[in-house]
């Protein structure tokens, strides 16, 4: 019978930063003890990094000792070959000899020779050795020589695992690749699938029918990007078709324990992940795009399409050409104060001889359709659609401004605005958040004037408890405001109330 490896904590950690609360972990381990799972992959052993990773990103000895005392199944951890060298193995693995049964190494096929040396040293330390080769859907076209070298594993590897990193292989691919792998190695074979195209189950079933020795799955399919094959689905299938004994009450309990995580992180496939899987685009990139609060599905799909076509961007526009600068510029954000104080702001605008207005977001643009000064609209992320909703083609009289070319997420400009669209040549005042609407708006303002720059509608968020989105936007804007001051020597002035300490609050009413 095929051996089953559960990698929920390791692969699911991409959503939680490898933090899981102790109660959930204990329920999980007790369930694994009672379910027909052979290996439990807990997480990574990593060298120290600058980014935060929780306990299962490092698997400290104390954590492994606790689980070893309570888990009856074989335990596994993973190393990333790209960040691990032979000289790291003593500090990473010597402390966990006797606590962990198998070490799996994530391998980029182009680094096969280097990976073999690392894997041999791991095996010499007394562990079972799993060789996890990534990018399965690219092997035949981009790494054909890699398959010819698999015989090098025969003398030491316990498992050669085929990893569908992009979630794009099909059952026909499984049949073809398993055949090719078998011709080149006597090593046991495993399969680790992702669910971008909802083919995790059928691909795994195909692999099992072809006689692979190991398959991976996770509780509720929790895993990077679109996620993995659901363990509960695999066990249900094997129970029905291979008479595998499964305690479904135990399975139900562990599903219940992980359901709050699923409701919070909402992993699983969607259109961007489907397109990424079909076009062999890395899960990490798409996961970053999907979880970014700025990017719409349309912009993600456009970015994927550009990647598929090897295009830097799908459109390019003339660079902004400033022939005459304004005395003042007002940047209008998305806060309620921009509407609450609109009459005062418009009176201030009307008495100025040389002023331009920039809408960092078109959210409040509908309140200012009657102003008679040059107007600029920043188009980042979903702002093109927001412009259409709040202004529309019939009332559009301004200029749209894009970030510099090429744009990571591609370019979306409403058809009615294309003739009046330009792009910035560069964003110079900050090194961070260069695709933020505020960063683009401030760079545009600096290009348009050497005088005063005011902001309106940057209210900030009241209350002690903010949502993740509110915290992220607040931090982003603060960094941008600080960068503006560092670059210009000036503190931005807010004409309306704001909770941002990095702004100088000056009442609009003192000017009118």
N, C-alpha and C positions, 0 to 999 in steps of 0.2 A: 504493500500500500504506500502511496506517496506520503512523504513527510511534510508536515505543515508548519510553517514559520509565521508567527504573528509579530508584526513590526509596528504596532500601533504607537507606542511611545516614541520610537525612533523617527518614523516617517510623519506621524501626527505632530511631532514637535515643531515642524516648520510653521504651524499655526500658533502654537503657544509659547514659542521661544524655548521649548523643551522644559517648560514648567508645568507640572501636573500636581494637584494637591494630594496629600498623603492618603486621604480617604479613598479617592478615586483609584490611586495606584494599588492600595491594599485590596479593594474590591476586584480590580483587574487581575492581580496576581492569584487570588483565590479562585477566580473563574478559570484562569489558564490551567490551574492545577486539576480542575475537574473536566475540562474540555479536551477533545482529542487533538491537542496541539503539541508538537514535538519540541519546538524551540521558541523562546521568547526573546526578541531583540529589543533591548532596553534603550539604546541610544548610542551616542558617539563617545569615544575618547579623543579629545582634541587638545592640541597645544593651546596655550593662552592666546586669546584674540582680543581686539579692541571692541568688538561688538558683544552685546549681552547675550548669553545663552544660559538657560537654567540648568538644573541638576542633571538632566538627561542629555544635555549637550556635552557634559564632561564626565558623567558617571563616576563620581568620587567613590573611593574605596568604601566609605561608611555606608553609602547608598547601596552599593553592590552587596555588601555584607548583610544588610537588612533583608534585601530581596532573596539572596542565596539561602538564608535561614528559613524563609517562608515559601520558597518556590520549589516545586518538585520537578520542574521541567528543565531542560538544558537552556542555559542562558547564553546570549550572544550580544556582542557590541560591534560597532562599525568604526573603521578608520577611513578617512578621506585620503587617498593616495596623493592628491595634488598638494596637500598641506602637511604631509607626513614623510619623514625621511628615516633611513635605517638608524641613524644616530638618535632618533627620538624614541625608539621602541623600548629602550630600557626604562625610561621614566614613565612612558604611557602604559606599558603592558606588564612589566615585572611586578608591580604592586597588586595586580589582579589575577595572577596565576593561582589557580585553584578556585577562584570565584566565578570565572567565566569559562564556558566550554568552547565556544566558537568565536573567532574574530573574522568578520567579513570586511573586505577592502573594496571601496568604491573606486572603479578603474575607468579612466578615459582610454579607449583603445589605442589612441596615438601614443600613449605612454606605456605600452605593453611591456617592453623590455625592462624599463625601470620598475614597473609594478611587480614583475616576476621576482626581482631581487628582494624587494620589500616583503613580498608574500613568503618567500622561502625563509627569511629570517623570523617571520611571525610563526611559521610552522615549527621551526627549530626551538621555539620557546615553549612548545608543548600544547599549543591550541589546535583545535580543528580549524581548518583554513577555508574560508569561502571567498571566491574570486568573483566579485560583482561587476560585470562588464556593462557599462552604460551605452546609451544611444543605439539600441538594438535595431531600430528602423533604418539606421544609416550604414550598418555593417556591410551590406552587399555592394552598395554603390561607392561609399567613401572610405571603407576600411577593409577591402577584400584581403589584403595581406595579413591583417590581424587574425583572421580565421585560420590561415595556414600555419600560424604559430602556436595554436592551442595545445599541440602535443607537448609543449614545454611544461604544461601543468601536470602531466600524468604522474610524475614521480613524487609529488608532494601535496597537491590540492585535494581537498575533500569535496569541494563543490564548485562548479562553474555555473554562476547564476546569470541568466540572460535578463537584462533590465530594459524594459520598454520605457525609457526615460521621458519620451515625448507623448506617450499614450496614443501612439498612432499605428501600431502594428495590427494586422488582421489575422484571422485564423489561417489563411493561405500563407502569410508570412511566417507564422509559427511553424507550419509544416516544412516550409523550405529551409528555414534557419536551423531548426532542430536537426534536420537531415545533414546540413553542412557541418554543424558542430560535431555530430556523432562521427563523421568521417575523419575528424581531426583530433579528437581527444577521447580517452577512455574514462575521463573524470565524470563523476556524477553531475547531472544537469538539473538546474532549477530555473524557475521563471518568476519574475517580479513585474507585474503589470500596473499601469495607471489607467484611469477610467475616463479620459478625455472624450473618447468616442463611444462610451458605454459598452466597450468590448472586453472589459476586465474579466467577466465570468466566462464568456465563450472562448476567449483566448486561453484562459487557464484550463478550462475543460479540454480544449484541443491539446494543450501541452500534456495534461494527465493521460489522455488516451494515447498519446505518442510515447508514454512511458517515462516522462521526466521524473526525477527522484524527489524534488522539493518544489513547493509552491508557497508564495507569500500572500498574506491578506492582512487586513486591519479591521478593528471594530468600527462599524458604521462607515467603513471605507475611509477613515480619517487618514489623510496624507497630503503631501505637497500638491499644491495646485488643485487639479480636479479630483485628487484623491485616488485611492486604490480599490481593489476588489474588496467588497464587504466580507468580512470573516463569516458573519451570520448567513450570508447568501451561499458562500462556499460550503459551509458545514451542512446547511439544509440540502443542498444538491447532493453532497456525498452521502448523507444519511438516506436519501431517497433512492439513489442509483447504485451506491456501493455498500449499502447496509452499514455505514459508519455509525457507531453508537454516539449519540449526542444528547446531553442533558439540556433540554431547551429552557427549563426554568433557570438554570445557571446562565445560559446564553442571554435570556431576557434580562437578568439582573445586571449583567455587565453593559448591555445596551442602554439600560436605564441610567447607569452611572455616567455614560459618555454623552447622553442626549443633551444635557445643558451645554456642553462644549460645542456640539453641532449647531445648536440654536444660536450660540454666540458667534462662532466663526464662519458658519455657513459654507463649509467646504463642499465640493461637488462640482460637476461639470456645468458649463454654460456655453453660450455661443463663442466667446473668445477662446476658452479652453478647447472647444471642439476644433476650431480653426487652427489653433496652435498644434494640436495633436496631428491633424491631417497634414500639416505643413512642416512638421519637425522643428518647431520653435520651442526653446527651453521653457520648462514649467516656471522657473524662477522669475524670468522676465515677465511672463504673463501674470503670474501671481502678484508681482509688484504693481503691475498696471491695474489689475482687477480690484485690489484692495486700496488703491489710491483714490481719495475722495474727489479729485478733480476730473479724472478721466471717465468719460461716458463709454458705454458699450460701443457706440459708433466709432469713437476715436481709437479704441483698442482694436476693433476690427480693421480699421484703416491702417493702423501701425503694423498689424500682422500681414495685411495684404502687401504693404510696402516691403516688408521683410521677405515675403514669398517671391516678390518680383525683383529682389535685390536692388530696390530703389531707395535712394536717400530720403526722398519725400515724394508725395504725389503731386505737389504744386509748388511753384516759386513765384514770388511777386517782386516788384521793384522795391529797392530800399528807400526808406524815408529820406526825403530831401528837404531840409529846413532852409528856406531862402530868407526868411525874416523871423526873428524870435519874438515871443510875446513877453509882456511885462510880468504877467502872473499866469499861473496855471492852477486849476482846481481839479483834484482827483476825487472822484465820487465812488465810494465803496457800497457794499450791500447792506449796511446797517439801517435800522428803522429811523435813526435820526436824520438821514438824508431826505426822507419823506416828511417827517415831522417838522423840520425847519426849512422846507423847500422854498417857501415864500421869501424868507430872509436871504437864503442863498441866491435866489434868482434876482432879488433886488440888488444884492452886492455885485452880481455879474453884470447887471444892466448899467451900473454906474461906472464900470471900468472901461477904459478906452482900448486896452489891449490885453485880452484874457482868452484863454482856451480852456475847455472842459474835457477831462478824460474820464470815461467810465471804465473803472477797473473791472467791473461786472455790469452787465446790462440789467441786473435785477431791479434797479430803481430808475432806469432810463425813461420809463413811461411818465414819470413825474416831471420830467424836464424837456418834454417835446416842444415846448413853446419858447425855448431860449434861442436868441439870435446871435450866437457866437460860434466859432469853429469848435466842432465836437469830434472827439476820437473815441472809438470803442475798441477795447482790448479783446482779442479773440484767442482764448486759450481753452483747451478742453471742450466743455459743452457750451461755451459762450456764444457760438454761432447760432445755436438753436434758441438760446435765451434771448438773443437779439431779435430774432424773428418773432418770438412771442410778445416781447415788450415794446418793440418798435415797429417791425414789419417793413416790407418793401416800399409801401406807399408813403410812409413817414420818414424813411431813412434819408438823411441829408448829410451825414458825417463821413468820417474816414475810419476804416477798420485797420487795426495795427496788429501784426503777428509777431511772435518771437523770431529770433534769427533763424535762417535756413541752415541746415535741415532741422526739422522739428521731429522729436522722437515719436510723437503720436500722429504724425502726418498733419495734413492741413484740411480744415473744413471752413469754407467761407460761403455764406448764402449767395445764391446766384445774383441777386439784385445788388450785392455789394462788391462784386469782384472788380469792377472798374475803379472803385474807390478804396482799394486795399493796398497797403504797403507792409513791409516788414522791417524790423530793426536790423541794423548791421551787426550789432553786438549788445551784450549786457555787461557793462564794465564795473558797476559800483559794488557788485556782490558776487561771491563765488558759489552761493547756495540758493536753491529754490529759483533757478533761472527760468523755470516754466510756470512760476506763480503769477497770477494776474496782477498782484500788487508789485512784484518786481518789474514786470513789463511796463506797468503804468508809471512807476517812478522813473525808470530809465527813459521812457518817452517824455515825461515831464522835464527831466534834466536836459533832454535834447531840444525841447521847445522853448526853454526859458533859462536866462541867467539870473532871473529875479526870484520872487517868492513862489514857493510851492505850498499850497494848502491842501488839506484832506478833509473830506466830509463823509460821514457815514461809516467811520471805522469805530464802531461803538465798543467792541469787546464783548465778552460774555459775563453777565452777572451771576452770582451764586457761588457757593463753595464746591458744589459737585458738578463738574462739566463732563459732557460726553467725550468719547475718544476723539471724535471729529473736531469738537470745539477746542480741546486741548492742543491738538495738532495744528490747527489753524492759528491759534493764539501764539504758539511758540514760533511758527513760521513767520508770522507778521512781525513779531518782536525782533527776530534776527534780521529781517529785511530793513526795519526801521533803524536798527543799530548800524547796519552796513551803510545805509544812506548817510547817517551822521558821520561815520568814520571816513567816508569818501568825500563828503562836501564840507564837513566842519559845521553843518547847520542841523538843528533839530527841526523835524517836520512840525508844522503848525496845524492843529485840528480846529476847524471852525465850529464843530459841534461836539457835544459831550463824548468822552471816550474813557475807557478803563485802561487804555494802554499807557503805561508810565513813560514809555519812550517817545511819546508825542507831547508837544507843548500845547496846552489847551488855551485857545484864545477865542472868545465869544464872537460869533458872527454878527451879533447885534451892536458891537462897538464900531462896526464899519459902516453901518447904514443909517 
